[in-house]
Amino acid sequence: MTAAPRTWATERLDEIVNGPVTILPPVIQTLRLGGLDEWGIGWIKKRWQPPPDLLNVDGSLFGGYIGALADQALAFAAMTVVPADRVFRTINLNVNFIRLVELIRLPSRRSWWLRLGRCSPCAQRSSERMGS
């Protein structure tokens, strides 16, 4: 996609951008995290719309999926710069949730957006009990 050194990783990124979903690893297919839209040296762009059955009852996205998406995005970004003779693995990923994340559909758009903040009465009651 971009003028980057050709490595196993950049070739794989191009395959993911241009290929069918079936080229994604089985775990990514199982979690339904999808692929990649674009990439360049040090950056990636990904759009993902979670199926409704992945949402919590209040419309928020399960935190484990946010962590999995972060891990996938960071791996894709690392693939843009990893040397040809190296491989990598996530050895530590820490996600701190300081606000409720809720997926909302904007009336004028056909996509989902993340909204941060206290979005539901349930979250408000929880924070009030905690004294914040």
C-alpha positions in Angstrom: 0.0 0.0 0.0 2.8 2.4 0.8 6.5 2.8 0.0 7.8 0.6 2.8 10.5 -2.0 2.7 9.1 -5.3 1.5 9.1 -7.8 4.4 7.0 -10.8 5.4 5.0 -8.4 7.6 4.3 -5.7 4.9 3.4 -8.4 2.4 1.0 -9.8 5.0 -0.6 -6.4 5.6 -1.2 -6.0 1.9 -2.8 -9.4 1.8 -5.1 -8.4 4.7 -6.1 -5.1 3.0 -6.7 -6.7 -0.4 -7.7 -10.2 0.4 -10.8 -12.1 1.6 -11.7 -12.3 5.3 -10.7 -16.0 5.2 -7.0 -15.1 5.1 -7.2 -13.8 8.7 -6.0 -16.1 11.5 -8.7 -18.4 13.0 -8.7 -16.5 16.3 -9.5 -13.2 14.5 -12.2 -14.9 12.5 -13.7 -16.4 15.7 -13.7 -13.1 17.5 -15.0 -11.4 14.4 -12.5 -8.5 14.6 -12.1 -8.1 10.9 -9.2 -6.9 8.9 -7.5 -3.7 7.9 -8.4 -0.8 5.6 -5.1 1.0 5.0 -1.6 1.2 6.4 1.6 3.2 6.2 4.9 3.2 8.0 4.0 3.5 11.7 0.2 3.7 11.3 -2.9 1.7 10.3 -6.5 2.5 9.6 -9.3 0.0 10.5 -13.0 0.2 10.5 -15.0 -2.3 12.5 -18.7 -2.6 13.2 -19.4 -5.1 16.0 -22.4 -7.4 15.5 -25.2 -6.6 17.9 -24.7 -9.8 19.8 -21.3 -8.6 21.0 -22.8 -5.6 22.8 -23.8 -5.5 26.4 -27.5 -5.0 27.2 -26.9 -1.3 27.7 -25.4 -0.9 24.3 -21.8 -0.7 25.5 -19.1 -2.9 24.0 -17.6 -5.6 26.2 -14.2 -4.4 27.5 -12.5 -7.6 26.4 -13.3 -6.7 22.8 -11.8 -3.2 23.2 -8.7 -4.8 24.5 -8.6 -7.3 21.6 -9.1 -4.5 19.1 -6.2 -2.6 20.7 -4.0 -5.6 20.6 -4.8 -6.2 16.9 -4.3 -2.6 15.9 -1.0 -2.4 17.8 0.1 -5.6 16.1 -0.8 -4.2 12.6 1.1 -1.0 13.4 4.2 -3.0 14.6 4.0 -5.0 11.3 4.6 -1.8 9.4 8.1 -1.3 10.9 9.3 -4.8 12.0 12.5 -5.8 10.3 12.3 -8.7 7.8 14.4 -11.0 10.1 12.2 -10.4 13.2 8.9 -11.5 14.6 7.0 -10.1 17.6 4.4 -11.0 20.2 2.4 -9.0 22.7 3.9 -9.7 26.0 1.9 -7.2 28.0 -1.2 -5.2 27.2 -2.9 -3.0 29.9 -6.2 -1.3 29.2 -7.6 1.0 31.8 -11.2 2.0 31.5 -11.8 5.4 33.0 -15.1 6.0 31.3 -17.9 3.9 30.0 -17.5 3.3 26.3 -20.8 3.0 24.4 -21.4 2.3 20.7 -24.0 4.7 19.2 -25.4 5.0 15.8 -25.6 8.5 14.6 -28.9 9.3 12.8 -27.1 10.8 9.7 -24.5 7.9 9.4 -24.6 4.2 8.7 -21.7 3.5 11.0 -21.2 3.0 14.7 -19.2 5.5 16.8 -17.6 5.1 20.2 -18.9 7.5 22.8 -17.0 8.0 26.1 -18.6 9.1 29.3 -21.4 8.1 31.6 -23.9 7.0 29.1 -26.4 4.9 31.0 -28.4 5.1 34.2 -26.7 1.9 35.3 -23.3 3.4 35.0 -24.4 6.5 36.8 -25.8 4.6 39.7 -22.6 2.5 39.9 -20.4 5.6 40.1 -22.7 7.2 42.7 -22.3 4.1 44.9 -18.6 4.3 44.5 -18.6 7.9 45.7 -17.4 9.6 42.5 
